[in-house]
């Protein structure tokens, strides 16, 4: 999974639009970063910017934003309602997908060190990036705010993790930045069939981690959901009360678990949760985990498309109770999509016509990946139909597991459709390289060899993935819905066709390699895959003959 992180810096300027725009422009100048939101606050004199991307560009954008804020914001003249200690006040890195919190903490420390060494900005590291246990709490790092910095800079126990000592002119202007790493926070409101704020508050007390005060006022009775904060309130816009919750640890308490528990607690008080309202954005996995949870409760196959799983999540938690819920506008990964359409995004007719055109790509490699994808898709279809077969209800998990594997293989092969064409284009790009000097000729030759090797490796991956679809087709031929036996057979035929077609691409590209030692293991593996796949296909067809 591609690593994606979110950064939500808070800048100590919420009134001067030109300053805010300049900071955001500095962030946007870094390629690979998507700015999702800019939220200025006049009373707080503070702007919160949200942007996402791969780790390296996000860290670079965070640095550039802090650099511009240092240039344009003078903390000696700053006043606002929100606590603050620097021009860039807080700078948290948040894992979205494909990266751990610990890895984000390491990146945050590197970023803090760079801010100090290159810009002279003193930095405290907080939450998961903290060097000292007490500094996990942001309030400890920011204690006394900007005005306390001269004293804190001189105190060995209170000075920043990076920087310290003299309260220089640079520090006087930009203050100190708090750089950290934290888990993704999901803000969600649970809609209740009541107008009573008091009853909504009672449900919030039942579930939030902190719970409620004991009747004698001494100590607390904890709630049932770890990693959550919640209150009850009344919303004039909707005319209902809600439990408003921040889920601060979605690994400990996923959204769907919070929904189920709030629903239980509400029912115990004679109330009903009519739906939920996600505030802001969420990582895709939040909805996928919820969709799979509800599919399992229904004893339905999980081997369906991502879009369908998300749809189940939306309907199960009534995320569209108060207003339409569009995943394309609420899911971070969807918002990051560049909008570019590949071959796999075309209609079947458009793909066929593009293949039939005068251009050399897409060609046999992409079509082979497409055939393999259809093989995996058909095996998945038979598994899903078998999971729904009347009288086979107790076997739904058996077929769901097969369908899930098939979905993964299908998606991998769909990606390989475009990867094969990209590999061909990489070779074509080499021919535009200069070749005048000996150095240029050598560089061109090396680039051509590398591109040709890649062009052989991509169809070999198509073969490997397509091979994994054949055991699924065989299992469905033997155990699946007998009415779909022919589909399992076509799955095997398509997968084998994809494998044999991809082998031709492996061979023709290996023939172009000067390093024959590098080509041999690819050719040997390709031959072995064809032999194994041919045997599996024969077993599938032999099994199916008994059904026909």
Secondary structure, DSSP 8 states (H G I E B T S, - for coil): ---EEEE--EES-SS-HHHHHHHHHHHHTSTTEEEEEEEEETTTTEEEEEEEE-HHHHHHHHHHHHHHHHHH--GGG---SS--SBSEEEEEEEEEESS-HHHHHHHHHHHHHHHHHHH---EEEEETT-SSGGGGSHHHHTTTTGGGHHHHHH-TTTS-SB--SS--HHHHHHB-EEEEEE---EEEEEEES---HHHHHHHHHHHSTT-EE-TTSSSEE--S-TTEEEEEEEETTTTEEEEEEEES-TTTS-HHHHHHHHHHHHHHTT--EEEEEEES-B-HHHHHHHHHHHHHHTT--S-S-HHHHHHHHHHHTTTTSSS---HHHHBHHHHH------GGGS-HHHHHHHHTSSSS-S-HHHHHHHHHHHHHHHHHHHHHHHHT-TT-GGGHHHHHHHHHHHHHHHHHHHHHHHHHHHHHHHHHHHTTS--SSHHHHHHHHHHHHHHHHHHHHHHHHHHHHHHHHHHHHHHHHHHS-GGGHHHHHHHHHHHHHHHHHHHHHHHHHHTT-S-HHHHHHHHHHHHHHHHHHHHHHHHHHHHHHTT-
